[in-house]
Amino acid sequence: MSAFAIILVLLWQNASADVLAHLKAGSDALSQRRAADAAVEFRKAAEMAPGLPAAYVGLGQALMQGGDYQGAIAPLKRALELNADLPGANELLGFALLAAGYAAEAIPHLEKAQAFDGLGVAQLKTGKFAEAVASLQTALAKRPGDVDLMYYLGRASGLLSQQSFEQLRATDPESARAHQILGETYAVLHNSTGAEQQFEEALRLRPGTPGLHLELGQVYAANSQWDKAEQEYRAEARMQPGDAEAAFRLGDALLQEGKVKDARRELERASTLAPGMADVLYAVGKAAALDGDQATAEKAWLAVLKIQKDGALAGQAHFGLAGVYRGRGEAAKADAEMKEFQRLQKAGR
């Protein structure tokens, strides 16, 4: 039962027969998505019974259904003046205010209604990023997979992060963390020189900061400076031997340099630290194949395909398996894998 239907059940008993007829006609029109007709009926009911909150709630809902959020605000406010605890009215008013751009005014109504989806958006629009993240997480837990909630949660999280970074830089612009943030910004902008300088300064100020060597290594890897990338990844792996990403990045750099056995060792270590990661398993298979261990390569690439059926990584796994089977003289299996590789290539264009 909708919020408005509940209101009608509670309040129709106090309406006259004529008013009741208009309320019912308006409710029927609402359910049939005839917003203009519904608004006419509820206006008549409000004129006949100006002290009846249900008429104003119905009018507000009809106007909202027709897209007139600004027009819905006044009748919904009137309904709450008549009954401050009217079920559903706070939620409707909150959403009407939010849709009309009055985010700050919408917040107390959405809070009272515990409408966390609209509340999170209103908090986001008013710069209350931490509160918005909490509200949107609550809403998403109730509606997992809602892409709009995912979008707003991502935006709120990003803005909260940006706000925190700005506060950090304002507090101590010459700190290691401030230089790290600048380095990350330059890296996003593909300014490798600026990123390198900032990360190196951050490491000079705080040499033991986790993650800095990894980020600097990424700058070098983006420019195919694999020897420098290896050096940074190795430093990170020494500092954090239990970090799967550091082991994976080091293994990948070693593989790019042709240091197959060393690469395989690091990649297998990464797979042990973080089992079931498709990109790590693919790299393990590649290193094993280059090391002449076709059985391990086959096992790793089949494991990739259990995790990912589509996409570029799956395509590369099929391509690798085709090579393994062709090397064994299993032509039919090799052809089947190549067909899957070609299919995924076409799908990705």
Summary of the structure (lengths in Angstrom):
residues: 349
radius of gyration: 30.5
end to end distance: 46.9
largest distance: 88.7
contacts: 1172
relative contact order: 0.04
helix: 80%
strand: 0%
